[in-house]
Amino acid sequence: MPPAASAAPGFSRPQPAILACALVVAGALVVAAAAVGSRQVVLFGLGASLGIVLYHAAFGFASAYRVLIEQREARGVRAQLAMLAAATLLFAPALADGSLFGRGIVGAVAPAGLSVAAGAFLFGIGMQLAGGCGSGTLYAAGGGQGRMIVALAAFCAGSFWASLHMGFWQRLPAPPEVALGETWGWPVAVVVQLTVLGALWLWLGRYDRAAPIPAPRSGAARLVQGPWPLLGGALALAVLNFATLAAAGHPWSITWAFTLWGAKIARWFGWDPAAVPFWNSGFQSKALEASVFADTTSVMDFGILAGAFLAAALAGRFVLRLKQPIGALAAAVLGGLAMGYGARIAYGCNIGAFFSGVASTSLHGWLWIAAALPGCWVGVRLRPRFGLR
């Protein structure tokens, strides 16, 4: 179970003081985003919606892979497959047309090269040590998990560290970018991808040894406080990723913001980006000079944090847990560094590379998960060395 889902189980009613604080924080972030433009406010709202869904559905990637490896429980991974199938169906017509509502759009497509495989493998190890992935780190930190706040700081440091080495990784052999929809035609690519996802879903259903879980409570209380059904959360994430494609012009991503935050902090301490080719290219250079609220990914990440904060307060489960065992903190730091470095060289994390990549029919998305799962296996084996269950 993801860390945020088990926080303070004794609470069952909203926490008014925490809720008021969450609303103030969200309001301040909206004002800052509005100073850049109305589009940033929309993106913040989408991020906040993602944070609420992630928290209330306890939708984790790292935990889903861990219980699959350790307990042969496939419920979480099967929910991911359903999410990918739904997103594929939503993305395909829009990407085939190249526009949504008159706005040009692009999919999450990158070369399926050595850097993706190496980065995803490293990310897999890191997310098991840290106890969360790209999205999981954000929503658990927003829910008050101190260990995940540490992991988030290390994530930013690792992402920035990798940006200093991107010249090396980009020189490694890599094939051209391949989107199956563009190579095979979108109807064929969608049928093939849905067939693969369906076959995996059925196979995991036979492999699954999880015990049935009781039906969650129903009614308005469940809608406001959770928990939400895992499959419902999966479908909501697919719809919100499609909404992100429409609003941002590209699918949902997370970890570019961590790289940017790390670089901005490094500048405060005197780092000079002039000597680093990665930070001298157009997009990166402009992002480094502009307000962080002008960056699409940053604004959405702020929204995820705020949305999870709000959801935790509504559920009555927000507790700021700062005291952590040394071993758990060490694992959070090492895991965050590994995830940050791995995500940067792999062109994204479980969201930007895997979820959005596969939804865009990009081969690099499939390579990402193929390399990340062995990394998860290694990470699961390392967890006891840090005193982690």
C-alpha positions in Angstrom: 0.0 0.0 0.0 1.4 3.4 -0.8 2.6 5.4 2.2 -0.2 8.1 2.0 -2.9 5.5 2.0 -2.1 4.2 5.5 -1.4 7.5 7.2 -3.2 8.1 10.5 -5.9 5.4 10.0 -7.6 6.5 13.2 -9.0 9.7 11.6 -12.3 9.5 9.8 -13.5 13.1 9.7 -12.1 16.1 7.8 -9.6 18.2 9.7 -10.9 21.8 9.6 -7.7 23.6 10.5 -5.6 21.5 8.0 -8.3 21.9 5.4 -8.2 25.7 5.8 -4.4 25.6 5.5 -4.6 23.5 2.3 -7.1 26.0 0.8 -4.9 28.9 1.6 -1.8 27.2 0.1 -3.9 26.3 -3.0 -5.2 29.8 -3.3 -1.7 31.3 -3.1 -0.5 29.0 -5.8 -3.5 29.9 -8.0 -2.7 33.6 -7.6 1.0 33.0 -8.6 -0.1 30.9 -11.6 -2.6 33.5 -12.7 0.1 36.1 -12.8 1.6 34.2 -15.7 -1.7 33.4 -17.5 -5.1 31.8 -17.3 -3.7 28.6 -19.0 -1.4 28.1 -16.0 -4.4 28.2 -13.7 -6.1 25.5 -15.8 -2.9 23.4 -15.6 -2.7 23.9 -11.8 -6.3 22.7 -11.6 -5.5 19.6 -13.6 -2.6 18.9 -11.3 -4.7 19.4 -8.2 -7.3 16.9 -9.6 -4.5 14.4 -10.3 -3.3 14.8 -6.7 -6.8 14.2 -5.3 -7.3 11.1 -7.5 -3.9 9.7 -6.6 -4.4 10.1 -2.9 -8.0 9.0 -2.6 -7.5 6.0 -4.9 -4.1 5.3 -3.2 -2.8 4.8 -6.8 0.8 3.7 -6.5 3.2 2.3 -9.0 6.1 1.4 -6.7 3.9 -0.4 -4.2 2.0 -2.2 -7.0 5.3 -3.6 -8.4 6.5 -4.5 -4.9 3.4 -6.5 -3.9 3.5 -8.2 -7.3 7.0 -9.3 -6.7 6.7 -10.2 -3.0 3.1 -11.4 -2.7 1.9 -12.2 -6.3 -0.8 -9.6 -5.8 -1.5 -8.1 -9.3 -4.5 -5.8 -8.5 -2.4 -2.6 -8.8 -0.6 -3.6 -11.9 -3.8 -4.7 -13.6 -5.3 -1.2 -12.8 -2.3 0.3 -14.5 -3.0 -1.8 -17.6 -6.6 -0.6 -17.7 -5.4 3.0 -17.3 -3.0 2.5 -20.3 -5.7 1.0 -22.4 -8.1 3.8 -21.7 -5.5 6.4 -22.4 -4.5 4.7 -25.7 -8.1 5.0 -26.9 -8.3 8.6 -25.9 -5.0 9.7 -27.2 -5.0 7.9 -30.6 -7.6 10.0 -32.5 -6.1 13.2 -31.3 -2.5 12.3 -32.0 -3.6 11.0 -35.5 -5.1 14.4 -36.2 -2.2 16.3 -34.6 -4.5 18.8 -32.9 -7.2 19.1 -30.2 -9.7 21.9 -30.2 -7.6 23.8 -32.8 -4.4 23.5 -30.8 -1.4 21.5 -32.0 -0.4 18.6 -29.8 2.5 16.1 -29.6 2.8 12.7 -28.0 5.5 11.6 -25.4 7.9 10.1 -27.9 11.7 9.5 -27.3 14.4 7.3 -28.7 14.3 3.8 -27.2 18.1 3.7 -26.5 20.6 2.6 -23.9 20.0 5.7 -21.8 16.3 4.8 -21.4 17.1 1.2 -20.4 19.8 2.3 -17.9 17.7 5.1 -16.5 14.6 3.0 -16.1 16.5 0.2 -14.3 18.0 2.8 -11.9 14.6 4.3 -11.4 13.2 0.9 -10.6 15.7 0.4 -7.8 15.2 4.0 -6.5 11.4 3.8 -6.3 11.6 0.7 -4.1 14.1 2.2 -1.8 12.3 5.5 -1.6 8.9 3.9 -1.3 7.3 5.9 -4.1 7.6 6.8 -7.8 7.4 10.2 -9.5 3.7 10.6 -8.9 3.8 8.7 -5.6 6.5 10.9 -4.2 4.5 14.0 -4.9 1.1 12.8 -3.5 2.7 11.2 -0.4 4.7 14.3 0.3 1.5 16.4 -0.1 -0.2 14.0 2.4 2.4 14.8 5.0 4.8 11.9 4.7 8.1 13.3 6.0 10.2 10.5 4.4 8.7 11.3 1.0 9.6 15.0 1.4 13.2 13.9 1.9 12.9 11.7 -1.2 11.5 14.6 -3.2 14.5 16.8 -2.3 16.9 14.0 -3.3 14.8 13.5 -6.5 15.5 17.1 -7.5 19.2 16.8 -6.7 19.5 13.6 -8.7 17.7 15.1 -11.7 19.9 18.1 -11.7 23.0 15.9 -11.3 22.0 13.9 -14.4 21.5 17.1 -16.4 25.2 17.8 -16.0 26.0 14.5 -17.7 23.4 14.6 -20.5 26.0 15.1 -23.2 27.5 11.6 -22.4 24.1 9.9 -22.4 23.0 11.5 -25.6 26.1 10.3 -27.4 25.3 6.7 -26.7 23.8 4.6 -29.5 20.1 5.1 -29.9 17.6 4.3 -32.7 15.3 7.0 -34.1 12.1 7.9 -32.2 9.4 5.3 -33.0 5.7 5.9 -32.4 3.8 2.8 -33.5 0.8 4.9 -34.5 3.0 6.8 -37.0 4.9 3.7 -38.2 2.1 1.2 -38.6 -0.9 3.5 -38.8 -3.0 4.4 -35.8 -5.8 1.8 -36.2 -3.3 -1.1 -36.4 -1.1 0.3 -33.6 -4.1 0.7 -31.3 -5.4 -2.8 -32.0 -1.9 -4.3 -31.3 -1.4 -2.3 -28.2 -4.8 -3.1 -26.8 -4.3 -6.8 -27.5 -1.0 -6.8 -25.7 -2.5 -4.9 -22.7 -5.5 -7.2 -22.6 -3.3 -10.3 -22.8 -1.2 -9.1 -19.9 -4.3 -8.2 -17.9 -5.7 -11.7 -18.4 -2.4 -13.4 -17.6 -2.0 -11.4 -14.4 -5.5 -12.3 -13.4 -4.4 -16.0 -13.5 -1.2 -15.2 -11.7 -2.8 -13.1 -9.0 -3.0 -14.7 -5.5 -4.5 -11.6 -3.7 -7.3 -12.2 -1.3 -10.6 -10.4 -2.2 -11.0 -7.0 -0.6 -14.2 -5.8 1.0 -16.2 -3.3 -1.0 -15.5 0.3 0.1 -18.2 2.4 1.7 -20.5 4.2 -0.6 -22.2 7.6 -0.6 -21.1 11.2 -0.4 -18.6 10.5 2.4 -16.7 8.1 0.2 -16.6 10.7 -2.6 -15.2 13.4 -0.3 -13.0 11.3 1.9 -12.2 8.2 0.0 -11.1 5.5 -0.5 -12.0 5.5 -4.2 -12.0 2.2 -6.2 -8.6 1.5 -7.7 -10.0 0.9 -11.2 -12.0 4.1 -10.9 -8.8 6.0 -10.1 -7.1 4.4 -13.1 -9.8 5.6 -15.5 -9.8 9.1 -13.9 -6.0 9.3 -14.4 -6.4 8.4 -18.1 -9.0 11.1 -18.6 -7.0 13.7 -16.8 -3.9 12.8 -18.8 -6.0 13.4 -22.0 -7.1 16.7 -20.5 -3.5 17.6 -20.0 -2.7 16.8 -23.6 -5.5 19.2 -24.6 -4.4 22.0 -22.2 -0.6 21.7 -22.4 -0.2 20.4 -25.9 1.7 17.4 -24.6 0.9 14.5 -22.2 1.3 14.5 -18.4 4.9 14.6 -17.2 6.4 15.1 -13.8 10.2 15.0 -13.5 11.4 17.8 -15.8 10.2 20.1 -13.0 12.5 18.4 -10.5 15.4 19.0 -12.8 14.5 22.7 -13.2 14.0 23.1 -9.4 17.4 21.6 -8.7 19.0 23.9 -11.3 17.4 27.0 -9.9 18.5 26.1 -6.3 22.0 25.4 -7.6 22.1 28.9 -9.1 21.3 30.3 -5.7 24.5 28.7 -4.5 26.6 30.1 -7.3 26.4 27.4 -10.0 27.0 28.8 -13.5 25.0 27.1 -16.2 27.1 28.6 -19.0 29.5 25.6 -18.9 26.8 22.9 -19.3 25.6 22.3 -22.8 22.3 20.9 -21.6 21.4 24.2 -20.0 22.4 26.3 -23.0 19.8 24.9 -25.4 16.7 27.0 -26.1 14.0 25.4 -24.0 16.2 24.7 -20.9 17.8 28.1 -21.0 14.5 29.9 -21.2 13.0 27.8 -18.4 15.9 28.5 -16.2 15.5 32.3 -16.7 11.7 32.4 -16.4 9.5 32.1 -13.3 8.9 28.6 -12.2 5.2 29.3 -12.5 5.7 29.7 -16.3 6.8 26.1 -16.5 3.9 23.7 -17.4 5.3 20.7 -15.5 6.1 22.7 -12.4 2.7 24.3 -12.1 1.1 20.8 -12.5 3.4 19.4 -9.8 2.5 22.2 -7.5 -1.1 21.2 -8.2 -0.5 17.6 -7.3 1.1 18.5 -4.0 -1.8 20.9 -3.2 -4.5 18.4 -4.3 -3.0 15.6 -2.2 -2.8 18.0 0.8 -6.5 18.9 0.3 -7.5 15.2 -0.1 -5.6 14.2 3.0 -7.3 17.0 5.0 -10.7 16.0 3.7 -10.0 12.3 4.6 -8.9 13.3 8.1 -5.5 11.6 7.5 -3.0 14.4 7.3 -0.2 14.0 9.8 3.2 15.6 9.2 5.5 12.7 10.1 9.0 14.2 10.3 10.6 11.7 12.7 11.9 8.8 10.7 14.4 5.9 11.4 17.9 6.6 10.1 17.7 3.6 7.7 14.5 4.8 6.2 15.9 8.3 5.7 19.0 6.9 4.1 16.9 4.8 1.7 14.8 7.8 0.9 17.9 9.9 0.0 19.5 7.1 -2.1 16.2 6.2 -3.7 15.4 9.8 -4.5 18.9 10.4 -6.1 18.5 7.2 -8.2 15.0 8.1 -9.4 16.1 11.6 -10.2 19.2 10.6 -12.2 17.3 7.7 -13.8 14.3 9.7 -14.9 16.4 12.4 -16.5 18.4 10.1 -18.7 15.4 7.9 -19.5 13.3 10.9 -20.7 10.9 10.6 -17.9 9.6 8.5 -15.0 6.6 6.1 -14.5 4.4 9.0 -15.8 6.2 10.9 -18.5 8.0 7.9 -20.0 5.8 4.9 -19.1 2.2 6.1 -18.8 2.4 9.0 -21.4 4.9 7.2 -23.6 2.8 4.0 -23.9 -0.4 6.0 -24.4 1.4 7.8 -27.3 2.4 4.3 -28.7 6.1 5.2 -28.2 8.5 2.2 -28.1 10.5 4.0 -25.4 7.5 3.7 -23.0 7.5 -0.1 -23.4 11.3 -0.3 -23.0 11.0 1.8 -19.9 8.8 -0.6 -18.0 10.8 -3.6 -19.3 13.9 -2.2 -17.7 12.2 -0.7 -14.6 10.7 -4.0 -13.4 14.1 -5.8 -13.0 15.3 -2.7 -11.2 12.3 -3.0 -8.9 13.3 -6.6 -8.2 16.7 -5.4 -7.1 15.3 -2.6 -5.1 12.9 -4.9 -3.3 15.8 -7.2 -2.3 17.7 -4.1 -1.0 14.9 -2.8 1.2 15.6 -5.0 4.2 19.2 -3.7 4.4 17.6 -0.3 5.4 15.2 -1.7 7.8 12.2 -1.3 5.5 9.4 -3.8 5.5 
